[in-house]
Amino acid sequence: MKLKTLLTAVILVCALGYAPSLKAQPDPGGDPDSEVPIDGGVSLLVAAGVAYGAKKAYDKRKKDRQQEQEVK
């Protein structure tokens, strides 16, 4: 349950970063072929994914060690 809450909070914080501001945004009118930089939101999602994978790997190793000790 805590993991669900944590992931929901991370997604919500990332979504709020992309919410439009209250003031009117002018048309950028830039070159449509220009590259788009990877901002903090994407980096935050990648970091959350890495942390989640590391936690899963740690939990699996811990569970395997406990089962190994129970067998002995």
C-alpha positions in Angstrom: 0.0 0.0 0.0 2.9 2.4 0.8 4.4 1.7 -2.6 1.2 2.6 -4.4 1.0 5.9 -2.4 4.6 6.7 -3.2 4.2 6.1 -6.9 1.0 8.1 -7.0 2.7 11.0 -5.3 5.7 10.9 -7.7 3.4 10.8 -10.8 1.3 13.6 -9.3 4.3 15.8 -8.7 5.6 15.2 -12.2 2.2 16.0 -13.7 2.0 19.3 -11.8 5.3 20.3 -13.3 3.8 20.2 -16.7 0.5 22.0 -15.8 0.0 25.2 -17.8 0.6 28.4 -15.8 -2.3 30.8 -15.2 -0.9 33.6 -17.4 -1.3 33.5 -21.2 1.6 31.8 -23.0 2.7 33.5 -26.2 3.1 31.4 -29.3 6.8 30.3 -29.4 6.9 30.5 -33.2 10.3 28.7 -33.1 11.7 26.3 -35.6 9.5 23.1 -35.5 12.5 21.0 -36.3 14.5 22.1 -33.2 15.3 19.5 -30.6 13.4 19.3 -27.3 15.6 19.0 -24.2 14.9 16.3 -21.6 13.8 18.3 -18.6 13.6 17.4 -14.9 10.3 15.6 -15.2 11.6 12.9 -17.4 14.8 12.6 -15.3 12.6 12.3 -12.2 10.6 9.5 -13.7 13.8 7.6 -14.7 15.2 8.1 -11.3 12.0 6.7 -9.7 12.1 3.7 -12.0 15.7 3.0 -11.1 14.9 3.3 -7.4 11.9 1.0 -7.7 13.9 -1.6 -9.5 16.7 -1.4 -6.9 14.2 -1.9 -4.1 12.6 -4.9 -5.9 16.1 -6.5 -6.3 17.0 -5.8 -2.7 13.7 -7.3 -1.5 14.2 -10.4 -3.6 17.8 -11.0 -2.4 16.6 -10.5 1.2 13.8 -13.0 0.7 16.1 -15.6 -0.9 18.6 -15.3 2.0 15.8 -15.8 4.5 14.6 -18.9 2.7 18.1 -20.2 2.5 18.6 -19.8 6.2 15.3 -21.5 7.0 16.4 -24.6 5.0 19.7 -25.0 6.9 
